[in-house]
Amino acid sequence: MGFLDALFRPKLKDADLSVLKTDVHSHLIPGIDDGSTNIEDSLNLIRGLHSLGYTKLITTPHIMSDFYRNTPEIIHKGLEDVREAVAKEGIPVTIEAAAEYYCDTEFEKSIGKSKLLTFSGKYVLIELSYMNPSENFESAMFKLQMEGYIPVLAHPERYPYWYHSFERFPALRDRGVLMAINLMSLVGHYGTGPRRIAERLVESNLVSLLCSDTHKVSHIDVFKKALKEQSLHNLLASGTLINEGL
């Protein structure tokens, strides 16, 4: 019956991502992390995101103490280079920069001692290890909130150690940690586990941000494929997303 339902179910129209206006997670600054490798890649990614309806992009390079040792100065210099290239090409998008902080001990030590790279002045994007839970995650989130920041958990659907303890997600949301899922998860780009959890987060109205997390030009085609996903349509209609107001 499931197969027949899928076969005769009316095909969905492409979802309209322009209602989001803003993407808040991407890797568009060339040569400083695992995202864009050169300015032409950056421009192609930005053109692709604009073609999907985005008019504002908040790019978020990795900051990891043992791998991507980016600083605000490095990121802001790269941002200016990208802005200059975008203006020269006449692409009508606004570009800002924050960061995607890896939740390690060095990051936790920096909270309250140095100014963090945020979006909309108060949101801090955090990522965790894909292999093991970060031992300092709870304490780091508490310190962020004590400093007046709002923690945003990047791609929560991609942490397999929480797959069998879904109750963690509403508990975190109740404590003020926002969930930012990746658009590509909704089409199974990272596998069935992340897709299943992303869909469940959508069904549970726990998603505050939908993000591209784009790293390379081939991701644009994945985004286009995702436009017909029922879960994306449901998320856009849910009223839980805050992208537009950023």
C-alpha positions, 0 to 999 in steps of 0.5 A: 500500500505504501508503494501505491500511495507514493505512486499515485500521490500528487507531485509537489510543486517546488518549495519557495525558499524565497520566503526565508530570505536569509541563509545563516550557515555556509562556507563561502569565504575561500581558502580558510576552511573546507568550503569554497577554495577560490573566489570563483567558487564563492561567486558560483555558490552565491549565484546558486543560493540567490537563484533559490531565492535567498537575498541575504547570506550569513556565512559561517567559517569553521573555528576549531582550535586544532584544525581551522584556527580562524580569527575574526580578523581572518574572517572579516578580511575574507568577507570583504574580499567576497563582498567586493567580488559580489559587488563587481559581479552585480549579484543582488545579495547582502553578505555578512559573516559569523562563525561555526564554533566547534565546542571544544575546551578552547572555545569554552574558555573564550566565552566572556573573555573575547567577543564572539562572532554572532549573527543578529548580534546574539546568536552563536552557531555551535557544532559538536563532534560527529563521533562522541558527545562533547563533554563540555557542551552543557557547561559551554551552553550555560556560559553562553547564555550567562553572557547574553548569547543564544546558542544555535546547534548546527545540524543536530540531526547529524549527531548519531549518538543522540539518535536513540535519545530523541528526548535530548532535542526538546530538552535542549530547546526548552533550555533555549538552545535553537535547532538549525537543521541542514536543508540537504538532510531532508533529501537524505544527502548525509544518509538515512539517519540524519534524514529520519531525525531531521524529519522528526525534528520538523514533525515535532516543531523543534526547528528554528533555522533551516540552513544550507551549510553549503560547501561546494557548487554541487550542493546547489543541485542537492538543494534543488532536489530537496524542493519537492520534499514534503518535510520541507513544505511542512517546515516552511509552513510550520511558523517555527522558522526565524530565518526571515527576521535575521 
